[in-house]
Amino acid sequence: MKPKYLGNRIQAFNRFKASETLLGIETILAITSSGLPSAASDSKPLKPF
């Protein structure tokens, strides 16, 4: 039962990281398409994928 629980935790973590990455990409696209330098400077630096 313990390994299965650990596997479920890892799967949930991977799903969270995937959604976080997609959100970061959408934010980058939104900032790039709108061309607002203030939004880019106010946002914290993004980790490379």
N, C-alpha and C positions, 0 to 999 in steps of 0.2 A: 504493500500500500504506500510505503514511503517513496520509492522511486517514481511511482505514477504521480504522486502529488508534486514531487520536484519537477517532473516533466511538464505538468500542467502549469506550474509557476513559470518555467522557462518559455513555454508557448505564449503565455499571457504577456511576458516581458517582450518577446520578439514582436508580438502584435502591436504593443505600445510603441516600440522603437520604429516600426514600419509606419505607423500613423504619424508619429512625430516627424519622420523624414518627409512624408508626403506633405505635411503641413508646412514644413520649412521650404519645400520646393514651391508650393503655392504662394507663400509669402514672397519668395524671391521673384517669381514671375509677376506678381502683382506690383511689387516695387519697380521692377524693370519696365513693365508696360506703362505704368503711370509716370515714370520718370521723375519721381520726387526725391531730390537729394536729401531733404530734411528727414524723410522716413528712413533712408538708408543710414544716415549718420546717427539717428536716435536708436536704431535697433542694435542689439548686442551682436558681436561677431558670431557667425554661424560656424559650427564645426564642419570640417570636410567630411563627405560621406565615405 
